[in-house]
Structure formats: C-alpha cells, structure tokens
Amino acid sequence: MAQIAIQEIIDDVKDLPTLPAVVMEILNNIDKENLDTMELAKKVTHDIALTAKTLRYANSAYYSTVIKVTTIQQAIAILGLNTVQQIIVTASLTGCFPENNCRGFSHKEFWKHSNIVAIVAKSIASQLNFNQDVAFTAGLLHDIGILVLVTYHGADYEQVLAWQANHQCSRFEAEKHVIGITHAIVGEALANQWNFSEQMTHAIAGHHHPETPGLRFLASIVNLADHIGHILNTHEKLDDVMPDITALPWEKLGLTHSSLNQILTHASKEFQHLQESVDL
C-alpha cells in the first residue's frame, strides 16, 4: 500500500492555482459585516469565469429566484450579501480541482455533502450565538483535503475507497490504513498554503477530533454537522436518523433537545432540497 508523505502533500498544494483575490478577501472577512457590496460586485465581475459560474448557481432551482439574475449586484440585492458570498466561494472552489482523476469518486456527491454540512453547521451556530457565516464556510471547506488527494493521488485514493467499501469503515480510517495520511492533515496543509485564518485552519484540521487541545469551538460545530450530514445521506426519513443523532456528543456543545430538533428539521428539509435541485 502506498504511503503518502506530508512533504509530498506540501509540494502538491503549492502546485494548485491560488484562489482569486476576491475569494480570499471574502474568506478573510467572512466574520465582518461592513463589506462594500458595490465593490465586491465590481471585483467579482472582473473574473468572467467566476461571474458566470456564480450567476449559474444563483439561478439554480435551489435558490428559487422569481426573476432571472443577470448581474452580481442583482444577486446581492435578491439573495443577500451573505448568500452571494457563499455562492462565490463555492463557485471558485469547484473550479480549482479537475474531475475524473479517481475512479469511484464523485465530485457531485462530494459537494452535496460539503453543502449539507455547511447548512447544518450554520444552523448549529444559530442555536449557539456563533457566527453563522464562519460556521457555514468551515462546513463547506471541512473535507477540502480529499480533493487534493483525488487530484494528485487518484490511483492511491481508489484503494482508499475500495478499503472503505470492503471494511465498512469511515473514509478517515481507510485513509490512515491505506495511505498513512488523512484528508484532515492534507486540508490543513492546503489551508496554510492558501492563508486561511487560524480558526478556519483548525476547524479543517480537527473536525474529526475536535477534542484535541488547542482547537477552537468551530471544530466541534463542524464535527457534529459532519456526523449529521453523513447520517442524513444514509436515511430517507427524519425519524430514522434520530437513534444515530442522539448518540452524538451534541450535549457537549450546550445544545438542548429542542434546539437539536430544530437543527434536524431544518437540515432534513435542506438536504431534500439539495437532492432535488442543486447541480454543482
């Protein structure tokens, strides 16, 4: 079995294209509310490919706009600044990693899971008075290390997928066994290369082990959201997920049964909506 060294990963992420400056500005200011919407729209418009992809997402069935959105400024006016920022980040990230490098890996399923984790993380944050946009972005980015692995080590990652299927274990455990490195470590390397905030980097690196000393609260939010996202993907009805959900360490976050039920109801509806309408 091929073991991938961390130095290989560091070299890999250096080869990745950098994110557009406007996307880095959004990520670095995700917790601020004083962004100039006109200036943001102007900067995004300078990137034709990013503008086209952002508008395609904004006009998708998921956002259910009454009229066709034709400009970034119009998208902000109709959907709101925060939603458009999230769309821009998603549109940019989906263009950074080529598809079809790894047999058995679905980019569409990857982004579907990333989006539902982002939605659940935002819902959890709303119950805890934590910044919802930061939580959403961390949920969206939490598995970004997987895309590095399937891009640069596709053949090795095929073995990871096969091991996971044959042993009915988590992707995280399969990675450790087959390639000796996890997507969380790889994601941390990418986050450092792309100069993500310390809080975001910790969330990506620690979302499987949020109890690790030094990690911030955000890692715990993403950890719970990730579990809920995986459970929703394997059950058709909300009632079916409750036994699995109640076994999670949600109480450690200070959530009540009532708030957990609100999170699950919202997440279930959004997941169904994603299943029916999102074309990533």
Protein Blocks (a to p, Z undefined) as FASTA:
>chain_A
ZZddfklmmmmmmmpccddfklmmmmmmmmpckbcfklmmmmmmmmmmlmmmmmmmmmpm
klopabdcfbfklmmmmnopklmmmmmmmmmmmmmpcghkbghiafklmmmmmmmmmmmm
mmmmmmnopafklmmmmmmmmmmmmmmmmmmmmmmmmmmmmmmmmnopafklmmmmmnop
afklmmmmmmmmnopafklmmmmmmmmmmmbghiafklmmmmmmmmmmmmmmmpfbfklm
mmmmmmpcklmnopafklmmmmmmmmmmmmmmmmmmpcZZ
